[in-house]
Amino acid sequence: MAVQTPQQRKGNLKYAKREETKKGKNLVKKSAEFKSPLTMGWFLFLGFLLCGGALFEILRVFKIL
């Protein structure tokens, strides 16, 4: 094994100390917030198609158009 420089030794001790504190602890996974596969723009577009179509259909039924 090669001789360590003081900087390497310091880094190794810091790493060993950090790893020692992790022993026996469960890893906590953060659950990501639910993200819809559709963006707000698509929801607005689909809403416009549905509501706009219904509005034109109502106007057609009452012979306004």
C-alpha positions in Angstrom: 0.0 0.0 0.0 1.3 3.4 -0.9 2.0 6.1 1.7 -0.7 8.6 2.1 -0.2 12.3 2.1 -1.6 14.3 5.0 -4.4 15.6 2.8 -5.4 12.1 1.7 -5.3 10.9 5.2 -7.5 13.7 6.4 -10.0 13.0 3.5 -10.0 9.3 4.3 -10.7 10.0 8.0 -13.5 12.4 7.1 -15.0 9.8 4.7 -14.7 7.0 7.3 -16.4 9.1 10.0 -19.3 10.0 7.6 -19.7 6.3 6.7 -19.6 5.3 10.3 -22.5 7.5 11.2 -24.6 5.9 8.4 -24.2 2.4 9.7 -27.5 0.8 10.9 -29.6 3.6 9.6 -32.2 3.0 6.9 -32.0 5.0 3.8 -35.0 7.4 3.5 -36.4 7.8 0.1 -38.2 11.0 -0.6 -41.4 10.5 -2.4 -41.7 12.8 -5.3 -44.9 14.9 -5.7 -47.3 13.5 -8.2 -46.9 15.1 -11.6 -49.6 14.8 -14.2 -48.5 13.4 -17.5 -50.4 16.3 -19.2 -49.5 19.9 -18.8 -51.9 22.7 -17.9 -51.9 23.8 -21.5 -53.3 20.4 -22.6 -56.0 20.5 -19.9 -57.1 24.0 -21.1 -57.1 22.9 -24.7 -59.2 19.8 -23.9 -61.6 21.8 -21.8 -62.0 24.3 -24.6 -62.8 21.5 -27.0 -65.4 20.0 -24.7 -67.0 23.1 -23.4 -66.7 25.0 -26.6 -68.4 22.1 -28.5 -71.1 21.9 -26.0 -71.7 25.7 -26.2 -72.0 25.6 -30.0 -74.3 22.6 -29.8 -76.6 24.5 -27.3 -76.6 27.5 -29.6 -77.5 25.3 -32.6 -80.3 23.7 -30.7 -81.9 27.1 -29.9 -81.4 28.3 -33.5 -79.2 31.2 -32.4 -76.5 30.3 -34.9 
